[in-house]
């Protein structure tokens, strides 16, 4: 198991030096370590195999230690995959991608993906959906890229005005003819937004560009006029819902599209409330805000098969503190 809150000291002890060193974050460990910097990788605790960062978080020397399920498969097939953006961060304590793998791969193996889908859609379908993480097909473990996602990128992102990463849905649950769900997962980061005005940086779009580029006349869920008047538009949510609806239209089965915003309980309520107002009133059930805690609680009748996942989530840390809100 990855280290949990019971294993770690939340108070960061720094020896100023020079050189500056940080005491290993694991309870009872006295090793003093050089932290990673822009110019160096830092030192690894020889007992606990972590690097301790000045920011008060840590990373594992081996990405497998950050995982609770199919660690070897993840390390050999996901890390470094040419279609996986930012795979270098998967060994970090605060990695939402590692958390995503641990949760959704565990749900898949316990045949509980339909419970996550029902939580978002409000449906009561018991058939298991196909699972895609970061656009990679995991149901058959081929790790092939999703053809519908490739088509959506070609439709919306083949001629962007700036060079930027293509849209990479964190999670997709797909049951043809029943639902196509994209989920934007957050752990410690917020739902980012564009406001009126110029681009934030050389990779960003303006709010107006976002609304104009990510649009198709066949789409009916989002209200563009409302988005233009809004103070801010949460661009990852906007892009994912446009992708979800457009992809669902392409499958030829009249499949309804849904979007989920997955966060820690009590986080991002404001951003999700603001985004929900950008959906046409008759389609507001196509967007749901759910929590990591709620996902586990929706599967309580599978407690035996998800015991490892439950222990992991209940002890999970973010920046050395307990991360999730369980009673």
C-alpha positions as CSV (number, residue, x, y, z in Angstrom):
1,X,0.0,0.0,0.0
2,X,1.1,3.6,-0.5
3,X,1.9,5.5,2.6
4,X,-1.2,6.8,4.4
5,X,-1.8,9.6,7.0
6,X,-1.0,7.2,9.8
7,X,2.5,6.6,8.3
8,X,3.5,10.2,7.8
9,X,4.5,13.2,9.9
10,X,2.5,16.2,8.6
11,X,5.1,18.7,10.1
12,X,8.0,19.3,7.7
13,X,11.4,19.4,9.5
14,X,14.0,21.4,7.5
15,X,17.7,21.6,8.3
16,X,18.7,24.9,6.6
17,X,22.3,24.0,5.9
18,X,23.8,24.7,3.5
19,X,22.9,22.5,1.8
20,X,19.2,22.5,2.9
21,X,18.0,19.0,3.9
22,X,14.6,17.7,4.8
23,X,13.9,14.9,7.3
24,X,12.1,11.9,5.7
25,X,8.4,12.3,6.2
26,X,7.8,8.8,7.4
27,X,7.2,8.6,11.2
28,X,10.3,7.7,13.1
29,X,12.7,8.1,10.2
30,X,15.8,10.4,10.9
31,X,17.3,10.4,7.5
32,X,18.0,14.0,6.2
33,X,17.6,14.3,2.5
34,X,18.5,16.8,-0.2
35,X,15.1,17.8,-1.7
36,X,14.6,17.8,-5.5
37,X,15.3,21.0,-7.3
38,X,15.2,22.3,-10.8
39,X,18.8,21.4,-11.0
40,X,18.8,18.0,-9.3
41,X,16.6,15.0,-8.5
42,X,17.3,15.0,-4.8
43,X,18.1,12.1,-2.5
44,X,16.0,9.0,-1.9
45,X,15.4,7.7,1.6
46,X,17.1,4.3,1.7
47,X,14.6,2.9,4.1
48,X,11.3,4.3,2.6
49,X,12.3,5.0,-1.0
50,X,10.7,8.4,-1.3
51,X,12.0,11.8,-2.2
52,X,10.9,14.6,0.1
53,X,10.0,17.9,-1.6
54,X,10.4,21.4,-0.1
55,X,6.7,22.0,-0.8
56,X,5.7,19.5,1.8
57,X,4.9,16.5,-0.4
58,X,6.8,13.5,-1.7
59,X,7.4,11.2,-4.6
60,X,8.2,7.5,-4.8
61,X,11.4,6.4,-6.4
62,X,9.4,3.6,-8.1
63,X,6.0,4.5,-9.5
64,X,4.7,1.0,-8.5
65,X,4.7,2.1,-4.9
66,X,2.0,4.7,-5.6
67,X,-0.4,2.0,-6.9
68,X,-2.7,-0.6,-5.3
69,X,-3.7,-2.6,-8.4
70,X,-1.9,-3.9,-11.5
71,X,1.2,-1.9,-10.7
72,X,3.5,-3.7,-13.1
73,X,0.9,-3.3,-15.9
74,X,0.7,0.4,-15.2
75,X,4.4,0.9,-15.0
76,X,5.1,-0.9,-18.3
77,X,2.0,0.1,-20.4
78,X,0.9,3.5,-19.1
79,X,4.1,5.2,-17.9
80,X,5.7,6.6,-21.0
81,X,2.8,5.8,-23.3
82,X,3.1,8.2,-26.3
83,X,-0.6,9.2,-25.9
84,X,-0.4,9.8,-22.2
85,X,0.2,13.4,-21.2
86,X,2.5,14.1,-18.3
87,X,3.3,10.5,-17.3
88,X,6.4,11.8,-15.4
89,X,4.2,12.8,-12.4
90,X,2.6,9.5,-11.7
91,X,4.9,8.7,-8.8
92,X,3.9,11.7,-6.8
93,X,1.8,11.7,-3.6
94,X,-0.6,14.3,-5.1
95,X,-0.9,12.6,-8.5
96,X,-4.6,12.6,-9.6
97,X,-3.7,10.2,-12.4
98,X,-2.4,7.6,-9.9
99,X,-5.5,8.1,-7.8
100,X,-7.7,7.7,-10.9
101,X,-6.0,4.4,-11.9
102,X,-6.2,3.0,-8.3
103,X,-9.9,3.8,-8.1
104,X,-11.3,3.0,-11.5
105,X,-9.1,-0.1,-12.1
106,X,-10.3,-1.4,-8.8
107,X,-13.9,-0.7,-9.6
108,X,-13.5,-2.4,-13.0
109,X,-12.1,-5.5,-11.4
110,X,-14.9,-5.6,-8.8
111,X,-17.4,-5.1,-11.7
112,X,-18.6,-1.8,-10.1
113,X,-18.1,0.6,-13.0
114,X,-21.9,0.6,-13.6
115,X,-22.3,2.0,-10.1
116,X,-20.1,4.9,-10.9
117,X,-22.0,5.4,-14.2
118,X,-25.4,5.3,-12.4
119,X,-24.2,7.8,-9.9
120,X,-23.5,10.3,-12.7
121,X,-26.5,9.5,-15.0
122,X,-29.2,8.7,-12.4
123,X,-29.9,5.5,-14.4
124,X,-30.1,2.0,-12.9
125,X,-28.3,-0.1,-15.5
126,X,-26.4,-3.1,-14.2
127,X,-24.4,-3.9,-17.3
128,X,-20.7,-3.0,-17.1
129,X,-19.5,-0.2,-19.4
130,X,-16.2,0.0,-21.3
131,X,-13.5,1.8,-19.4
132,X,-11.1,4.3,-21.0
133,X,-8.5,6.2,-18.9
134,X,-6.8,9.2,-20.7
135,X,-8.3,7.9,-23.9
136,X,-6.7,4.5,-23.6
137,X,-8.9,1.4,-23.9
138,X,-8.6,-0.7,-20.7
139,X,-11.5,-3.1,-21.0
140,X,-9.6,-5.4,-23.3
141,X,-6.2,-4.2,-22.0
142,X,-5.1,-3.3,-25.5
143,X,-4.3,0.2,-24.4
144,X,-5.3,1.4,-27.9
145,X,-6.5,4.9,-28.3
146,X,-10.2,5.5,-28.5
147,X,-11.3,6.0,-32.1
148,X,-14.1,8.4,-31.1
149,X,-11.6,10.5,-29.2
150,X,-9.3,10.6,-32.1
151,X,-12.1,11.8,-34.3
152,X,-13.2,14.5,-31.8
153,X,-9.6,15.8,-31.6
154,X,-9.5,16.0,-35.4
155,X,-12.9,17.8,-35.5
156,X,-12.1,20.4,-32.8
157,X,-8.3,20.6,-32.4
158,X,-6.7,20.1,-35.8
159,X,-6.2,23.9,-36.3
160,X,-5.8,25.5,-32.9
161,X,-4.4,29.1,-32.8
162,X,-1.8,28.1,-30.1
163,X,0.3,25.0,-29.6
164,X,-1.2,23.2,-26.6
165,X,-1.9,19.6,-25.3
166,X,-4.9,18.0,-26.9
167,X,-8.0,17.2,-24.8
168,X,-7.4,14.1,-22.7
169,X,-10.5,13.0,-20.8
170,X,-9.3,11.5,-17.5
171,X,-12.0,8.8,-17.4
172,X,-14.6,7.6,-19.9
173,X,-17.4,5.1,-19.2
174,X,-19.1,4.0,-22.4
175,X,-22.1,1.7,-22.9
176,X,-23.2,2.1,-26.5
177,X,-26.9,3.0,-26.8
178,X,-27.1,3.8,-23.1
179,X,-24.5,6.4,-22.2
180,X,-21.2,8.0,-23.0
181,X,-19.7,9.6,-19.9
182,X,-16.6,11.7,-19.7
183,X,-15.2,12.5,-16.2
184,X,-12.9,15.3,-15.3
185,X,-11.0,14.2,-12.2
186,X,-9.5,16.6,-9.7
187,X,-7.6,15.8,-6.5
188,X,-5.7,18.9,-5.2
189,X,-6.1,21.1,-8.2
190,X,-9.2,23.2,-9.0
191,X,-11.5,23.4,-12.0
192,X,-9.7,26.0,-14.0
193,X,-11.5,28.7,-16.0
194,X,-11.1,31.4,-18.6
195,X,-12.5,34.9,-18.0
196,X,-12.9,37.7,-20.4
197,X,-9.7,39.3,-21.7
198,X,-6.5,38.2,-23.3
199,X,-4.8,34.8,-23.2
200,X,-3.3,33.9,-19.8
201,X,-0.1,32.4,-21.4
202,X,1.2,31.0,-24.7
203,X,-0.7,27.8,-24.4
204,X,-4.1,29.1,-23.3
205,X,-7.1,30.2,-25.4
206,X,-9.3,33.2,-24.7
207,X,-12.7,32.6,-23.4
208,X,-14.2,33.7,-26.7
209,X,-11.9,31.3,-28.6
210,X,-12.9,28.4,-26.4
211,X,-16.6,29.0,-27.0
212,X,-16.1,29.4,-30.8
213,X,-13.6,26.6,-31.4
214,X,-15.3,23.9,-29.2
215,X,-18.7,24.0,-30.9
216,X,-20.8,22.2,-33.5
217,X,-24.2,23.0,-34.8
218,X,-25.4,19.5,-33.9
219,X,-24.8,20.1,-30.2
220,X,-27.8,20.9,-28.0
221,X,-26.6,20.6,-24.4
222,X,-24.6,23.7,-23.8
223,X,-25.9,27.3,-24.0
224,X,-23.4,29.3,-26.0
225,X,-25.1,32.6,-25.5
226,X,-25.2,32.1,-21.7
227,X,-21.4,31.2,-21.8
228,X,-20.6,34.4,-23.7
229,X,-22.4,36.4,-20.9
230,X,-20.8,34.4,-18.1
231,X,-18.0,35.9,-16.0
232,X,-16.0,32.7,-16.4
233,X,-16.1,29.4,-18.2
234,X,-14.4,26.4,-16.8
235,X,-12.6,25.3,-19.9
236,X,-11.8,21.6,-19.1
237,X,-15.5,21.0,-18.3
238,X,-16.6,22.8,-21.4
239,X,-14.3,20.9,-23.7
240,X,-15.1,17.6,-22.1
241,X,-18.9,18.1,-22.5
242,X,-18.5,19.2,-26.1
243,X,-16.4,16.1,-26.8
244,X,-18.8,13.8,-25.0
245,X,-21.9,15.0,-26.9
246,X,-20.1,15.1,-30.3
247,X,-18.6,11.6,-29.8
248,X,-22.0,10.3,-28.7
249,X,-23.5,11.7,-31.9
250,X,-21.0,9.8,-33.9
251,X,-21.6,6.4,-32.5
252,X,-24.9,6.1,-34.5
253,X,-26.9,4.6,-31.6
254,X,-28.5,7.8,-30.3
255,X,-26.4,7.4,-27.1
256,X,-26.9,10.2,-24.6
257,X,-23.8,12.1,-23.4
258,X,-23.0,12.9,-19.8
259,X,-20.2,14.8,-18.0
260,X,-19.0,14.2,-14.4
261,X,-16.8,16.5,-12.3
262,X,-15.0,14.3,-9.8
263,X,-13.5,16.0,-6.8
264,X,-13.0,15.6,-3.1
265,X,-16.2,16.1,-1.1
266,X,-16.8,19.7,-0.3
267,X,-14.5,20.9,-3.0
268,X,-15.4,22.8,-6.2
269,X,-19.0,23.2,-5.4
270,X,-18.9,26.8,-6.6
271,X,-17.2,26.0,-10.0
272,X,-19.6,23.1,-10.6
273,X,-22.6,25.3,-9.7
274,X,-21.4,28.0,-12.1
275,X,-20.8,25.5,-14.9
276,X,-24.2,23.8,-14.5
277,X,-25.8,27.2,-15.5
278,X,-24.2,27.0,-18.9
279,X,-26.3,23.9,-19.8
280,X,-29.7,24.4,-21.4
281,X,-32.3,24.0,-18.7
282,X,-33.7,20.7,-20.1
283,X,-30.2,19.2,-20.1
284,X,-28.9,20.0,-16.7
285,X,-29.1,16.4,-15.7
286,X,-26.3,15.7,-18.2
287,X,-23.8,17.2,-15.8
288,X,-23.0,15.9,-12.3
289,X,-20.6,16.8,-9.5
290,X,-19.5,13.6,-7.6
291,X,-16.8,12.9,-5.1
292,X,-14.2,10.2,-4.5
293,X,-15.8,9.5,-1.2
294,X,-19.2,9.1,-2.8
295,X,-17.8,6.7,-5.4
296,X,-16.7,4.3,-2.7
297,X,-19.9,4.7,-0.7
298,X,-22.0,3.8,-3.8
299,X,-20.3,0.4,-3.8
300,X,-20.7,-0.5,-0.1
301,X,-22.5,-3.7,-1.1
302,X,-19.2,-4.8,-2.7
303,X,-17.2,-4.0,0.4
304,X,-15.4,-7.4,0.4
305,X,-14.1,-7.0,-3.2
306,X,-13.1,-3.4,-2.6
307,X,-11.5,-3.8,0.8
308,X,-8.1,-2.7,-0.5
309,X,-9.5,0.3,-2.3
310,X,-11.5,1.3,0.8
311,X,-8.3,1.1,3.0
312,X,-6.4,3.2,0.5
313,X,-9.0,5.9,0.1
314,X,-9.6,6.2,3.9
315,X,-5.8,6.7,4.5
316,X,-5.0,8.7,1.4
317,X,-3.0,11.9,1.9
318,X,-2.5,15.1,0.1
319,X,0.6,17.1,1.1
320,X,1.0,14.8,4.1
321,X,-2.5,15.4,5.5
322,X,-5.5,13.2,5.3
323,X,-7.1,14.0,2.0
324,X,-10.7,12.6,2.0
325,X,-13.7,13.2,4.2
326,X,-14.9,9.9,5.6
327,X,-16.7,9.5,8.9
